[in-house]
Amino acid sequence: MILKSNPIRTASGSGAIWHHLVEKTGDNERIQVWKGRRQDIEDCIADASAFNRVNAVQHFQLSSREKLTTEQFADCITMLALEFGFSASDVALAVIHTKTRHNGEADNRHCHILVRTTNAETGKVLDVSHRYERQEKVARPFELKHGLELTKGRHNLAVYHAVPEEHRERLQVLCEGSLPNSVLSDPQSRRSQRQGGKPFDIKYVLRDLYAGSTDWQAFLQAISSKGWSLMAGDKKPNVVLLKDEHGVIVGSLSRLLGVRKSEFSAFVLGHETPEQSAIRQGGREDIASPGPRETSRGPTGKGETPVDPSDDKHGTPSLDPCKPSEDSVSTALGPAKERKISGPVLRTGAITQSVAGTGATPASSPKTRASITKGMTQSEVQAVIDFNEAQAEKEHQLRDHLHGQKRFADLLTELAESFQSRWSHLPAEPHPDPKSRDTAYIRTGHEKRLAGLRQNWLDAEARVTLWTPWHRAEVRKARAVFDEALNSLGYHRHDIGKLDMSDDSNFLYAMKWMADWIVRSREHKHRDWMNLPEMKDYLREKQALDEVLAYLEDTQDDEVMQIARINLLSAKARVTTLRQRAGKQTVEVRHMQSGTGGGDRTRNTSHTPSPIRPTSASPRPSLSGIMGIV
């Protein structure tokens, strides 16, 4: 049984709620008006207006997974009346809707009632404070009374203490384990449905894709194949939002999947353990549990989604928060002086090995270990044991650190490769280096290559005289080498190559003209490439990738890495925000330090006594400390 309620404001009138409950036949297969007329709602609004009350009626909604009869709905309304203190005459409207549920399992019928909140004679307002807790205090006893399956809510402990003693044993299981959370709030669901979205249908499909994906990249491809997309939240960039094929935001991805944020982050970053992977791919009920979802918001803004207690199949902590469970009992050994050592023992981490009385160190022990020798006292033996344990712990931390660095480097490589794979259908950028499109740079390169060969040719020409005709072979050879260099640079394809290159002015003019022509051609190709339809998006994401990679290499920020694997532009915005905060705090620290220093210089130069200032300035935070501030 799921009970939820919301107030209807006096200023809203009767038209909207009457249309929603009685006339909205498109969303319901059948509407049965059980009690009331529109005039009764008008009377409630008039009474509230007479006493200047904000709300006119309280709208209660009753639904269940099991099928309920009309008599059971009536019994539930009676229990609500006893809890909230209203009478049968205060019920202005009662309607039963029949519609097919999203999962096809819950009861197709649910009931709506409107209850007067302002007494027509005294103006006293119906007390609906703590309604979330009180609604559960009605729903759980109703389930016990009619033999329905118990639903886990967010106020189970309050319900446990409110029911009679004989029912507490059955309710105890609801008080154990983590609290449920809503997939979507009511405003989110209604907004998505108004825009043509189908949030609950998407939820079940999404969970199937999640369970069937081997890693994050496969999950992204599965989402893209459905026409959906992901984006980071505006207020909370570390929250991943899902948009459907129409661009409508469905909700938080981790909530839609029904997993904790820590588990979702591990999946995105590739830190998922084999056990977590097996649970996810096994399609357990706690990941993709069917059933109706309660999506009302509590005072804290969190939903009240009841879940099936049968889904909690694993061991849970004791009901008494002061009593530790068996798993929480410490198995750590006491201090060294309280231990009894039966013989020399060498322990390395979690491995315990007996050492022979000869003092020989096992072959597998690292060189950094100390060994126990014959004749050592008990305190000396314990000192060796403690030293070896400390060394093992250091090595373990070092291995973890190196493994973390390697894993982060792999994620950086994967991020770059994923970007290239996503844009692999685009042609390669022509002449990406700006220098290759610079006239002066190209002309300098031509001059370096041609000037020496041209000078060799001219020198060979100068050595030819009437008396030394044999030098003409050297001239032909040097000219051939020079012409080959000109042809390799493309001079022969233009009229400029027909100029007399022995003349200095012609040679300089030819190089300048050729450099200008090459730059014009390359700029034209690059401009055409830039004007491709998707190129602006590509360049914007490439700039974001470069900036994010540079930041991640410096900070190894897991939060930014998680956002970058989802959306590079959101990650860039997050990096910009973090750098602005870091820069602002650095400036504030420098101002504090310069202010103290400035006072000292003033005293030294003016030799005028001044009040003594405290010398304990705040220590300047490290860069890693600043970057860690969110």
TABELCOR-V587227 format. One record per residue. N is the residue number from 1. RES is the residue in three letters. SS is DSSP state (H for helix, E for strand, C for the rest). OMEGA is omega in whole degrees, 0 to 359 (NA if undefined). Layout:
BEGIN
n:res:ss:omega
N:RES:SS:OMEGA
N:RES:SS:OMEGA
END
This chain:
BEGIN
n:res:ss:omega
1:MET:C:179
2:ILE:E:177
3:LEU:E:173
4:LYS:E:184
5:SER:E:175
6:ASN:E:180
7:PRO:E:175
8:ILE:E:185
9:ARG:E:179
10:THR:H:184
11:ALA:H:183
12:SER:H:180
13:GLY:C:184
14:SER:C:188
15:GLY:H:186
16:ALA:H:183
17:ILE:H:176
18:TRP:H:178
19:HIS:H:183
20:HIS:H:186
21:LEU:H:189
22:VAL:H:189
23:GLU:H:185
24:LYS:C:184
25:THR:C:182
26:GLY:C:181
27:ASP:C:184
28:ASN:C:178
29:GLU:C:180
30:ARG:E:176
31:ILE:E:180
32:GLN:E:177
33:VAL:E:186
34:TRP:E:182
35:LYS:E:170
36:GLY:C:178
37:ARG:C:178
38:ARG:H:180
39:GLN:H:178
40:ASP:H:177
41:ILE:H:178
42:GLU:H:179
43:ASP:H:178
44:CYS:H:180
45:ILE:H:179
46:ALA:H:178
47:ASP:H:179
48:ALA:H:179
49:SER:H:181
50:ALA:H:180
51:PHE:C:178
52:ASN:C:178
53:ARG:C:182
54:VAL:C:184
55:ASN:E:182
56:ALA:E:180
57:VAL:E:174
58:GLN:E:184
59:HIS:E:178
60:PHE:E:179
61:GLN:E:184
62:LEU:E:177
63:SER:E:183
64:SER:C:174
65:ARG:C:177
66:GLU:C:180
67:LYS:C:179
68:LEU:C:175
69:THR:C:178
70:THR:H:178
71:GLU:H:178
72:GLN:H:174
73:PHE:H:180
74:ALA:H:179
75:ASP:H:179
76:CYS:H:178
77:ILE:H:178
78:THR:H:179
79:MET:H:175
80:LEU:H:180
81:ALA:H:178
82:LEU:H:182
83:GLU:H:186
84:PHE:H:173
85:GLY:C:173
86:PHE:C:183
87:SER:C:181
88:ALA:H:180
89:SER:H:179
90:ASP:H:179
91:VAL:E:183
92:ALA:E:182
93:LEU:E:174
94:ALA:E:185
95:VAL:E:174
96:ILE:E:178
97:HIS:E:174
98:THR:E:179
99:LYS:C:180
100:THR:C:181
101:ARG:C:184
102:HIS:C:183
103:ASN:C:179
104:GLY:C:183
105:GLU:C:184
106:ALA:C:179
107:ASP:C:181
108:ASN:C:181
109:ARG:E:171
110:HIS:E:190
111:CYS:E:174
112:HIS:E:173
113:ILE:E:175
114:LEU:E:184
115:VAL:E:177
116:ARG:E:180
117:THR:C:181
118:THR:E:178
119:ASN:C:186
120:ALA:C:183
121:GLU:C:186
122:THR:C:183
123:GLY:C:180
124:LYS:C:185
125:VAL:E:177
126:LEU:C:182
127:ASP:C:178
128:VAL:C:179
129:SER:C:181
130:HIS:C:187
131:ARG:H:180
132:TYR:H:179
133:GLU:H:183
134:ARG:H:177
135:GLN:H:176
136:GLU:H:176
137:LYS:H:173
138:VAL:H:187
139:ALA:H:184
140:ARG:H:176
141:PRO:H:177
142:PHE:H:178
143:GLU:H:178
144:LEU:H:183
145:LYS:H:185
146:HIS:H:176
147:GLY:C:179
148:LEU:C:178
149:GLU:C:182
150:LEU:C:181
151:THR:E:181
152:LYS:E:178
153:GLY:C:181
154:ARG:C:181
155:HIS:C:186
156:ASN:H:182
157:LEU:H:177
158:ALA:H:178
159:VAL:H:181
160:TYR:H:182
161:HIS:H:182
162:ALA:H:184
163:VAL:C:176
164:PRO:C:185
165:GLU:H:185
166:GLU:H:181
167:HIS:H:188
168:ARG:H:181
169:GLU:H:179
170:ARG:H:182
171:LEU:H:185
172:GLN:H:182
173:VAL:H:180
174:LEU:H:182
175:CYS:H:183
176:GLU:C:178
177:GLY:C:183
178:SER:C:180
179:LEU:C:178
180:PRO:C:177
181:ASN:C:181
182:SER:C:174
183:VAL:C:179
184:LEU:C:171
185:SER:C:178
186:ASP:H:178
187:PRO:H:179
188:GLN:H:182
189:SER:H:181
190:ARG:H:180
191:ARG:H:179
192:SER:H:181
193:GLN:H:177
194:ARG:H:181
195:GLN:C:176
196:GLY:C:181
197:GLY:C:176
198:LYS:C:190
199:PRO:H:184
200:PHE:H:174
201:ASP:H:179
202:ILE:H:183
203:LYS:H:183
204:TYR:H:177
205:VAL:H:181
206:LEU:H:181
207:ARG:H:175
208:ASP:H:178
209:LEU:H:180
210:TYR:H:180
211:ALA:H:183
212:GLY:H:182
213:SER:C:180
214:THR:C:180
215:ASP:C:185
216:TRP:H:181
217:GLN:H:178
218:ALA:H:178
219:PHE:H:178
220:LEU:H:179
221:GLN:H:179
222:ALA:H:178
223:ILE:H:180
224:SER:H:180
225:SER:H:177
226:LYS:C:183
227:GLY:C:179
228:TRP:C:179
229:SER:E:181
230:LEU:E:175
231:MET:E:176
232:ALA:E:180
233:GLY:C:179
234:ASP:C:181
235:LYS:C:179
236:LYS:C:184
237:PRO:C:181
238:ASN:C:176
239:VAL:C:181
240:VAL:E:180
241:LEU:E:179
242:LEU:E:174
243:LYS:E:181
244:ASP:C:185
245:GLU:C:178
246:HIS:C:183
247:GLY:C:180
248:VAL:C:179
249:ILE:E:181
250:VAL:E:180
251:GLY:E:180
252:SER:E:184
253:LEU:H:181
254:SER:H:178
255:ARG:H:177
256:LEU:H:179
257:LEU:H:180
258:GLY:C:179
259:VAL:C:177
260:ARG:C:180
261:LYS:H:180
262:SER:H:178
263:GLU:H:180
264:PHE:H:178
265:SER:H:178
266:ALA:H:178
267:PHE:H:181
268:VAL:H:184
269:LEU:H:180
270:GLY:C:181
271:HIS:C:184
272:GLU:C:178
273:THR:C:178
274:PRO:H:180
275:GLU:H:178
276:GLN:H:179
277:SER:H:179
278:ALA:H:179
279:ILE:H:182
280:ARG:H:183
281:GLN:H:178
282:GLY:C:178
283:GLY:C:180
284:ARG:C:184
285:GLU:C:183
286:ASP:C:176
287:ILE:C:181
288:ALA:C:184
289:SER:C:178
290:PRO:C:175
291:GLY:C:180
292:PRO:C:183
293:ARG:C:175
294:GLU:C:186
295:THR:C:178
296:SER:C:183
297:ARG:E:175
298:GLY:C:180
299:PRO:C:180
300:THR:C:181
301:GLY:C:182
302:LYS:C:184
303:GLY:E:182
304:GLU:C:185
305:THR:C:175
306:PRO:C:178
307:VAL:E:181
308:ASP:E:180
309:PRO:H:178
310:SER:H:178
311:ASP:H:183
312:ASP:C:188
313:LYS:C:186
314:HIS:C:180
315:GLY:C:181
316:THR:C:180
317:PRO:C:180
318:SER:C:179
319:LEU:C:181
320:ASP:C:183
321:PRO:C:181
322:CYS:C:182
323:LYS:C:182
324:PRO:C:177
325:SER:C:182
326:GLU:H:182
327:ASP:H:184
328:SER:H:180
329:VAL:C:184
330:SER:C:177
331:THR:C:181
332:ALA:C:178
333:LEU:C:179
334:GLY:C:179
335:PRO:C:185
336:ALA:H:184
337:LYS:H:181
338:GLU:H:182
339:ARG:C:175
340:LYS:C:183
341:ILE:C:181
342:SER:C:180
343:GLY:C:180
344:PRO:C:181
345:VAL:E:176
346:LEU:E:182
347:ARG:E:177
348:THR:E:184
349:GLY:C:182
350:ALA:C:184
351:ILE:E:180
352:THR:E:183
353:GLN:E:175
354:SER:E:181
355:VAL:C:182
356:ALA:C:182
357:GLY:C:179
358:THR:C:181
359:GLY:C:180
360:ALA:C:179
361:THR:C:179
362:PRO:C:183
363:ALA:C:183
364:SER:C:182
365:SER:C:179
366:PRO:C:180
367:LYS:C:181
368:THR:C:181
369:ARG:C:173
370:ALA:C:182
371:SER:C:179
372:ILE:C:182
373:THR:C:181
374:LYS:C:178
375:GLY:C:178
376:MET:C:174
377:THR:C:181
378:GLN:H:180
379:SER:H:178
380:GLU:H:177
381:VAL:H:180
382:GLN:H:178
383:ALA:H:178
384:VAL:H:180
385:ILE:H:181
386:ASP:H:179
387:PHE:H:180
388:ASN:H:177
389:GLU:H:179
390:ALA:H:178
391:GLN:H:179
392:ALA:H:179
393:GLU:H:178
394:LYS:H:180
395:GLU:H:178
396:HIS:H:178
397:GLN:H:179
398:LEU:H:178
399:ARG:H:178
400:ASP:H:181
401:HIS:H:180
402:LEU:H:178
403:HIS:H:178
404:GLY:H:178
405:GLN:H:180
406:LYS:H:180
407:ARG:H:180
408:PHE:H:177
409:ALA:H:177
410:ASP:H:179
411:LEU:H:177
412:LEU:H:178
413:THR:H:179
414:GLU:H:179
415:LEU:H:179
416:ALA:H:180
417:GLU:H:178
418:SER:H:178
419:PHE:H:180
420:GLN:H:180
421:SER:H:182
422:ARG:H:182
423:TRP:C:184
424:SER:C:181
425:HIS:C:179
426:LEU:C:176
427:PRO:C:180
428:ALA:C:181
429:GLU:C:178
430:PRO:C:178
431:HIS:C:184
432:PRO:C:181
433:ASP:C:180
434:PRO:H:180
435:LYS:H:181
436:SER:H:177
437:ARG:H:180
438:ASP:C:184
439:THR:H:182
440:ALA:H:181
441:TYR:H:181
442:ILE:H:180
443:ARG:H:178
444:THR:H:178
445:GLY:H:178
446:HIS:H:182
447:GLU:H:179
448:LYS:H:183
449:ARG:H:188
450:LEU:H:188
451:ALA:H:181
452:GLY:H:180
453:LEU:H:178
454:ARG:H:180
455:GLN:H:176
456:ASN:H:179
457:TRP:H:180
458:LEU:H:178
459:ASP:H:178
460:ALA:H:177
461:GLU:H:182
462:ALA:H:181
463:ARG:C:181
464:VAL:C:176
465:THR:C:179
466:LEU:C:184
467:TRP:C:180
468:THR:C:183
469:PRO:H:182
470:TRP:H:178
471:HIS:H:181
472:ARG:H:176
473:ALA:H:177
474:GLU:H:179
475:VAL:H:180
476:ARG:H:180
477:LYS:H:179
478:ALA:H:179
479:ARG:H:179
480:ALA:H:179
481:VAL:H:180
482:PHE:H:179
483:ASP:H:178
484:GLU:H:178
485:ALA:H:178
486:LEU:H:181
487:ASN:H:180
488:SER:H:178
489:LEU:C:175
490:GLY:C:181
491:TYR:H:185
492:HIS:H:181
493:ARG:H:182
494:HIS:C:178
495:ASP:H:181
496:ILE:H:180
497:GLY:H:180
498:LYS:H:179
499:LEU:C:176
500:ASP:C:184
501:MET:C:176
502:SER:C:177
503:ASP:C:184
504:ASP:H:182
505:SER:H:177
506:ASN:H:181
507:PHE:H:179
508:LEU:H:179
509:TYR:H:181
510:ALA:H:180
511:MET:H:179
512:LYS:H:181
513:TRP:H:182
514:MET:H:179
515:ALA:H:178
516:ASP:H:181
517:TRP:H:179
518:ILE:H:181
519:VAL:H:178
520:ARG:H:180
521:SER:H:181
522:ARG:H:178
523:GLU:H:179
524:HIS:H:179
525:LYS:H:181
526:HIS:H:179
527:ARG:H:176
528:ASP:H:178
529:TRP:H:180
530:MET:H:184
531:ASN:C:175
532:LEU:C:187
533:PRO:C:185
534:GLU:C:190
535:MET:H:181
536:LYS:H:177
537:ASP:H:180
538:TYR:H:182
539:LEU:H:179
540:ARG:H:179
541:GLU:H:179
542:LYS:H:176
543:GLN:H:178
544:ALA:H:179
545:LEU:H:180
546:ASP:H:182
547:GLU:H:181
548:VAL:H:179
549:LEU:H:179
550:ALA:H:180
551:TYR:H:182
552:LEU:H:178
553:GLU:H:180
554:ASP:H:190
555:THR:H:186
556:GLN:C:182
557:ASP:C:182
558:ASP:H:181
559:GLU:H:179
560:VAL:H:178
561:MET:H:180
562:GLN:H:179
563:ILE:H:182
564:ALA:H:179
565:ARG:C:179
566:ILE:C:184
567:ASN:C:184
568:LEU:H:182
569:LEU:H:176
570:SER:H:178
571:ALA:H:177
572:LYS:H:178
573:ALA:H:178
574:ARG:H:178
575:VAL:H:179
576:THR:H:179
577:THR:H:180
578:LEU:H:180
579:ARG:H:177
580:GLN:H:178
581:ARG:H:179
582:ALA:H:179
583:GLY:H:179
584:LYS:H:180
585:GLN:H:178
586:THR:H:178
587:VAL:H:179
588:GLU:H:179
589:VAL:H:179
590:ARG:H:178
591:HIS:H:177
592:MET:H:181
593:GLN:H:179
594:SER:H:177
595:GLY:H:177
596:THR:H:179
597:GLY:H:180
598:GLY:H:178
599:GLY:H:179
600:ASP:H:181
601:ARG:H:179
602:THR:H:180
603:ARG:H:183
604:ASN:H:185
605:THR:H:183
606:SER:H:182
607:HIS:C:180
608:THR:C:181
609:PRO:C:179
610:SER:C:180
611:PRO:C:182
612:ILE:C:179
613:ARG:C:176
614:PRO:C:184
615:THR:C:183
616:SER:C:177
617:ALA:C:179
618:SER:C:180
619:PRO:C:181
620:ARG:C:183
621:PRO:C:178
622:SER:C:180
623:LEU:H:180
624:SER:H:178
625:GLY:H:179
626:ILE:H:182
627:MET:H:181
628:GLY:C:181
629:ILE:C:179
630:VAL:C:NA
END
